[in-house]
Amino acid sequence: MTAKYKCKCWLTFEGGRQNEPCLWKTTTKFPDVSFDIRQASVQQDIGVMAVLFSGEQDRVEGALAYLREQGVKVDPVEGGDLVTG
């Protein structure tokens, strides 16, 4: 059995994307990738989420690439206890 791959990321939604269901679209396209929202803040002009993704590495990477294609900025979380997983 292959161990699950985990990836902690900051997702930044700008330019109206904070009002679109980008994460939902991603989960319908990649139902085998799980996500755990660890922190979120949505303002009028921007939305930021700390999310822990897990699943097979190629599928997680595919989901993150799909988010980027939708115009979501994806950055790895570095250090800290915020999204320990």
MIVEX-117042 format. One record per residue (C-alpha): residue in three letters; x, y, z. Coordinates in steps of 0.5 Angstrom, whole numbers, plus 500, padded with zeros to 3 digits. Layout:
N
ALAXYZ...
//
This chain:
85
MET500500500THR503507498ALA503512504LYS499518502TYR502524500LYS501531504CYS502538501LYS500544505CYS499550501TRP496557502LEU491559496THR490566494PHE484568491GLU484575487GLY480578482GLY473576483ARG476569484GLN474569492ASN467569490GLU467563485PRO467556487CYS474554485LEU476549491TRP469546489LYS470545482THR477542484THR474537488THR469535483LYS475534478PHE479530483PRO475527488ASP480522490VAL484528493SER482530500PHE483537503ASP483540510ILE482548511ARG486550517GLN485557516ALA481562512SER480569511VAL475572505GLN475580504GLN472584499ASP478584494ILE482577496GLY481571500VAL486567503MET486559505ALA491555509VAL489548506LEU492541507PHE491536501SER492529501GLY492523497GLU496520491GLN502525489ASP500525482ARG493527484VAL495532489GLU499535484GLY494535479ALA489538483LEU494544485ALA495545477TYR488545476LEU487551481ARG493555478GLU489554471GLN483557475GLY487563477VAL488561484LYS495563487VAL498556490ASP504557495PRO507552500VAL506553507GLU513553510GLY514552518GLY510553523ASP504550527LEU498553523VAL497547518THR501541522GLY499535519
//
